[in-house]
Amino acid sequence: MRHSNLGFRPGALWRRAKHFGRRTGPARALLAAAALAGCSTVGSRIRKKSAEFAALDPATQASLRRGEVAIGERPDLVYIALGAPDERLVRTTAKAPETVWIYRRDYQALTGSALAGYRREPVVDPQTNRTVAVIAAPAFVPVYEDRSEDRIRITFRDGKVVEIDRPKD
């Protein structure tokens, strides 16, 4: 049986996917490198705030390197430990204005699958090993949803940490 030139031969989609990956592999690598170049690490934040970090006692330096913050710490120390927040809020209270730094975790969750279309699939006679028909089989793709959840909230009052909120595990 002769196949049409539409590219729906058995295995054609797989061959196309492999070819596509080869063409875009270097572009993906460059994109990932560019994204990581802008990432802030504890080491880069320590270098940026080296004077403040050098003035700290060794125990506080070790806790900041581990990404730990404590009540009473200043915003620059929280920045060294956790980096820039994803969101900043200003809250007005009876005591004094408060600043809240929110750190989030963004991820994609698999929510199901969706029909992407149909692919041609040959039906082979097992006795003659010949294609006797071509059927349209459904092709499904995974569906993901972007989600975000608070990882930690740090509340400052008068330039010091007064609250640390973490989700319960």
C-alpha positions as CSV (number, residue, x, y, z in Angstrom):
1,M,0.0,0.0,0.0
2,R,1.3,3.4,-0.9
3,H,1.3,6.1,1.7
4,S,0.2,9.7,1.0
5,N,2.8,12.4,1.1
6,L,1.0,14.1,4.1
7,G,3.6,12.9,6.6
8,F,1.3,10.6,8.5
9,R,3.2,7.4,7.9
10,P,3.8,5.1,10.9
11,G,6.6,6.6,12.9
12,A,6.6,9.9,10.9
13,L,5.6,11.9,13.9
14,W,8.4,10.4,16.0
15,R,10.9,11.1,13.3
16,R,9.7,14.7,13.1
17,A,9.9,15.1,16.9
18,K,13.5,13.9,16.9
19,H,14.4,16.2,14.1
20,F,12.7,19.2,15.8
21,G,14.7,18.4,19.0
22,R,18.0,18.5,17.1
23,R,17.2,21.8,15.5
24,T,16.1,23.5,18.7
25,G,18.6,21.9,21.2
26,P,21.3,24.6,20.9
27,A,18.6,27.3,21.2
28,R,17.2,25.8,24.3
29,A,20.7,25.6,25.8
30,L,21.3,29.3,25.1
31,L,17.9,30.2,26.6
32,A,18.6,28.2,29.7
33,A,22.1,29.8,30.1
34,A,20.6,33.3,29.7
35,A,17.9,32.5,32.3
36,L,20.6,31.2,34.7
37,A,22.8,34.2,34.2
38,G,20.3,36.5,35.8
39,C,19.7,34.1,38.8
40,S,20.8,35.3,42.2
41,T,22.7,32.8,44.4
42,V,23.6,33.1,48.0
43,G,27.3,33.6,46.9
44,S,26.5,36.4,44.5
45,R,24.3,38.1,47.2
46,I,27.1,37.8,49.8
47,R,29.5,39.4,47.3
48,K,27.0,42.2,46.6
49,K,26.6,42.9,50.4
50,S,30.1,41.9,51.4
51,A,30.5,44.7,54.0
52,E,27.3,43.8,55.9
53,F,28.1,40.1,55.7
54,A,31.7,40.5,56.9
55,A,30.5,42.4,60.0
56,L,28.3,39.4,61.1
57,D,29.4,36.7,63.6
58,P,30.2,33.3,62.2
59,A,27.0,31.6,63.4
60,T,24.8,34.3,61.6
61,Q,26.9,34.0,58.5
62,A,26.4,30.2,58.5
63,S,22.6,30.5,58.9
64,L,22.4,33.0,56.1
65,R,24.4,30.7,53.8
66,R,21.8,28.0,54.6
67,G,19.0,30.3,53.6
68,E,17.7,30.7,57.2
69,V,16.2,33.9,58.6
70,A,15.3,34.8,62.2
71,I,13.1,37.3,64.0
72,G,14.9,40.6,64.5
73,E,17.1,40.5,61.4
74,R,17.3,43.4,59.0
75,P,16.1,43.4,55.4
76,D,19.6,43.3,54.0
77,L,20.3,40.0,55.9
78,V,17.0,38.5,54.6
79,Y,18.0,39.6,51.1
80,I,21.4,37.7,51.5
81,A,19.6,34.6,52.7
82,L,16.6,34.4,50.4
83,G,17.2,36.9,47.6
84,A,14.8,39.5,46.2
85,P,11.2,38.8,47.1
86,D,8.6,38.0,44.3
87,E,6.2,40.6,45.8
88,R,6.4,43.4,48.3
89,L,3.3,44.6,50.2
90,V,3.0,47.6,52.5
91,R,0.5,47.1,55.3
92,T,-0.8,49.8,57.6
93,T,-1.5,48.8,61.2
94,A,-2.3,50.6,64.4
95,K,1.3,50.1,65.7
96,A,3.4,51.0,62.7
97,P,3.5,50.4,58.9
98,E,4.7,47.0,58.0
99,T,6.4,45.7,54.9
100,V,5.8,42.1,53.8
101,W,8.1,40.3,51.5
102,I,6.5,37.3,49.7
103,Y,8.6,34.5,48.2
104,R,6.7,32.2,45.9
105,R,7.2,28.8,44.2
106,D,6.0,28.7,40.6
107,Y,5.3,25.3,39.0
108,Q,3.2,23.5,36.4
109,A,0.8,20.8,37.4
110,L,-0.5,18.1,35.1
111,T,-4.3,18.6,34.9
112,G,-5.2,15.9,32.3
113,S,-5.0,15.4,28.6
114,A,-6.7,16.9,25.6
115,L,-7.4,15.5,22.1
116,A,-4.9,17.1,19.7
117,G,-6.3,15.5,16.6
118,Y,-6.0,12.1,14.9
119,R,-3.1,10.2,13.4
120,R,-3.2,7.5,10.8
121,E,-2.4,4.1,12.0
122,P,-2.0,1.0,9.8
123,V,-3.9,-2.2,10.6
124,V,-1.6,-5.1,9.7
125,D,-2.9,-8.6,9.0
126,P,-0.8,-10.9,11.2
127,Q,-0.9,-13.8,8.8
128,T,0.2,-12.0,5.6
129,N,2.1,-9.1,7.4
130,R,0.5,-6.7,5.0
131,T,-1.4,-3.5,5.7
132,V,-5.1,-4.1,5.2
133,A,-6.4,-0.7,6.4
134,V,-5.5,2.6,7.8
135,I,-7.5,3.9,10.7
136,A,-7.7,7.3,12.4
137,A,-6.5,6.9,16.0
138,P,-6.9,9.7,18.5
139,A,-3.8,11.6,19.5
140,F,-3.7,13.1,23.0
141,V,-1.4,15.7,24.5
142,P,-0.8,16.4,28.2
143,V,-2.4,19.6,29.6
144,Y,-0.5,21.6,32.3
145,E,-1.7,24.5,34.4
146,D,0.6,27.2,35.8
147,R,0.4,27.4,39.6
148,S,2.0,29.5,42.3
149,E,2.1,29.1,46.0
150,D,3.6,31.1,48.8
151,R,6.9,29.6,50.0
152,I,7.5,32.1,52.8
153,R,6.3,35.5,53.9
154,I,8.6,37.8,55.9
155,T,7.0,40.8,57.8
156,F,9.2,43.8,58.7
157,R,8.3,46.5,61.2
158,D,10.7,49.3,62.1
159,G,13.4,47.7,59.9
160,K,13.4,44.3,61.6
161,V,11.8,40.9,61.0
162,V,8.7,40.5,63.3
163,E,6.9,37.6,61.6
164,I,7.9,34.6,59.5
165,D,5.1,32.7,57.8
166,R,5.6,29.3,56.2
167,P,3.0,26.9,54.9
168,K,2.3,24.0,57.1
169,D,3.9,20.8,55.7
